[in-house]
C-alpha cells in the first residue's frame, strides 16, 4: 500500500516548494467538495459581520430571560470548577488554560496601555536603534575569536580531562553583547523593589509596615525573606525575617516607573541622580531611596498618617533591562528620564 | 601583521572617497585576519575575499562621472499624547478591570483609614453612593443570587471612555451629595447647615483635538498630537522635500545636519540630531538635457543621506533661510505621501514611523 503511494508522495514533495503557501481562491469552473465550505468560512469572519442591530441589543435582558426559564439549566452549563490538583494528561478532568477566568491560576489584566510603554514604542526604541546602529558593509565577515575559556596545555598528565581554565581577569564570564539589530533593542523587562528592615528582628511591626508600603507603591504582593547568616556587624541573626521584595512585571512596571520619574524623583531635594557606577555589568541598574523619599510616592502621601511614625522604610530599586551591558541599559534609562551622575562605569 | 594592516589601509585609502570610513576599516580588518591565516597556513591567495582590490588603482586620465553627496534632515516631533484605543482594546480593558473587581481581595478599609477621620467618613459616603470600590467601572455586583449577571451589555454607557473620565472627575470633586448626606444624618445643627463646604474645582483634562486640528493649520506644531510630525519644506523648484544641502568641505553628516537645520529653520528651534549614521538615502538623477547644458557634465545627479533629528521646542522660521526655501509644513506620514513626488516617497517611506 505504502509502495503504491510512493510516486504520489515523491511528486508532492517536489511540488511543495512550487505551490504558493496560501492558495488564493479564484473563480474557476472546477468545483470540489470543499468549495462551498471555504466560501462559507470566509463570509462568516467576525470582522466582516456587521454589528448587532440596536433593537436586539436593547431588548436583551439576561435576568428576565433566566426568570422566564421553566427548569434549571444543567449544572455543567454554568458551573465549572478547575481541579485542585493536576492529575496528569490522561485524567478526564483537565484544568483550563491559565488565560481562562475559571482557571485557578488566572490573573486579570492588562488593564491599560501605559503611556510610558507607548512612548517607548513610538519614540525611544527607534532612537535607540539609530544611536546603537553599527554598519557592516556587504561582504563583511566577523573576525573569528578565540575560545572564551582556555584549555590547559602542557605536558602534565593532570591536564588531561581537566575543566577549562577560568576566564582572564575575573572569576566569572561576562555576557556577550550581540551585534545591534532591530530585534535586540534594549527594553525594560521588570523592576524589583527591595526593602531591608533589620529592626524587624526585634519588632515585627517594622516588617509589616515595610510590606504594606512596598505593596502600596508597587501594586504587587510582597515576599518576605529571612537572614541566611549571622552577621554581627549588621546585627543580623540567622533565620529571622528581615526584608521584603516585590517583583514588578509587565504593565505594572511602566506605571511604577512613570510614577517614580514624573512624581517622586523631581521632588527630591539636592539629588544628583543615580550613581554612574551602579549596575551589575549585565544590564541591570539599581539605586536606593531613603525613607523620606519613599513617603513622597502618591500612594503613601495620600494617607501618610496611617503608617506608624518612623516606620516607613527606605528601599532599593533594581531596573532589569534586556541589555547585556550597563552602557546600553544606562542609555535606555536616560532616555526614559532617569539622571545619572559621576563617572560612568561600564 | 602590522605591515599587512598598513598596506591594506593604504590600498583602501588609495581607492578614493567612494568607500566610507567604517567600510574601509572593516575591509582592512578582514584582509588582516585573512593575511594572518594565510601566513600561518601558508595557503594560496584564494583565501582573500574577491571584492577587495589588490591592484593599486590606476590614476584616471579624465575626471570620472559621479554623484554629489547631500545631507538631508528628517526633523520630527514625536507623539505627545497616547493613541486612541481601538474599541476592542477599550472593551477588553474594561472587561479585565471588572473581572479584577471580582477576583481581588476586598478593600481593607481598616488599614487605609483610621476610624472617624475625615478620610474614613468620606470613603463611607462614597462607597454608599457607588457601591463598588473601583470608581470608573460602573456598578459591579460579585455577590448574591444574581452575581452571574456581571457582564455589561452592548451599548451601555459604562463602556464609553468619556463616561469613565466623568466618573473619575466626579469622584475627585465630591459633588453636592455630601451636603445631602450631612442633612440626612439629622445631626446638623442650624449652624452646621449654614456652613457650606466648597471644594476646588478639579482641572478638566485638555481636549485631545486642538485648535490647529480644527482649523487645519499645517504650520502649527500643536496639530495631530497622537502622531509623529515631519518638517517638509518647499525648495527652489517648488517641490516639497525634507530640508537638504550639499556637504561643505570635510564636515560630517551630523555636522551638516546641524548646519542645515540652522540655515533652513532658523535658530529658534531646539533640536537634537540623533546619532551619527543616516537612516535612509535618496538618489536623484539629472535629466540628460540638463546635463549637457550644465557646467559640470560629470555630475550625474546627487545622493541625499537623511539624518534623523527631533525637535524639542521652538518653531521653524524661513525668513532668513539660506537654502532658498519658500514654505514649510508639519505633516504626518500619510500627508507626506500626498505632498511629495512618487519617486521621492519610495525612498523615504520606510524611514518614517507609522504613528
Contacts between the chains, C-beta under 8 A, distances in Angstrom:
chain1	res1	chain2	res2	distance
A	52	B	154	6.1
A	54	B	155	7.1
A	57	B	153	6.9
A	57	B	154	4.2
A	57	B	155	5.5
A	58	B	155	7.2
A	60	B	153	6.4
A	60	B	154	7.8
A	62	B	149	5.4
A	62	B	153	7.9
A	63	B	146	6.3
A	63	B	149	5.6
A	66	B	149	7.9
A	78	B	148	6.8
A	101	B	99	6.0
A	106	B	103	7.4
A	107	B	103	7.9
A	108	B	96	4.8
A	108	B	97	7.6
A	108	B	99	4.4
A	108	B	100	4.1
A	108	B	103	5.8
A	109	B	96	5.8
A	109	B	100	7.2
A	110	B	93	7.0
A	110	B	96	6.7
A	111	B	93	5.6
A	111	B	96	5.5
A	111	B	97	5.1
A	111	B	100	6.9
A	112	B	93	5.9
A	113	B	82	6.9
A	113	B	85	6.7
A	113	B	89	7.0
A	113	B	93	7.7
A	115	B	82	5.2
A	118	B	79	7.6
A	118	B	82	5.2
A	118	B	83	6.6
A	119	B	78	7.8
A	119	B	79	7.9
A	122	B	78	6.3
A	122	B	79	5.2
A	122	B	228	6.9
A	122	B	353	6.5
A	122	B	355	5.3
A	123	B	78	4.1
A	123	B	79	7.2
A	126	B	353	6.4
A	127	B	274	5.2
A	127	B	275	7.9
A	127	B	308	7.5
A	127	B	310	7.4
A	130	B	274	5.0
A	130	B	275	4.3
A	130	B	277	6.7
A	130	B	279	6.0
A	130	B	308	5.4
A	131	B	274	6.4
A	131	B	275	4.7
A	133	B	275	6.6
A	133	B	277	4.9
A	135	B	20	7.8
A	135	B	22	4.9
A	135	B	23	7.4
A	135	B	277	6.5
A	136	B	26	6.8
A	137	B	20	8.0
A	137	B	22	7.3
A	137	B	23	4.0
A	137	B	26	5.4
A	137	B	27	7.2
A	139	B	30	7.9
A	139	B	49	6.1
A	139	B	51	5.0
A	140	B	26	5.1
A	140	B	30	7.0
A	141	B	30	6.2
A	141	B	49	7.7
A	143	B	29	6.4
A	143	B	30	7.8
A	143	B	33	5.0
A	144	B	33	7.1
A	212	B	111	6.9
A	303	B	112	5.5
A	303	B	113	6.8
A	303	B	119	6.4
A	305	B	114	6.9
A	305	B	117	7.7
A	306	B	111	7.0
A	306	B	112	6.0
A	306	B	113	7.1
A	306	B	114	6.4
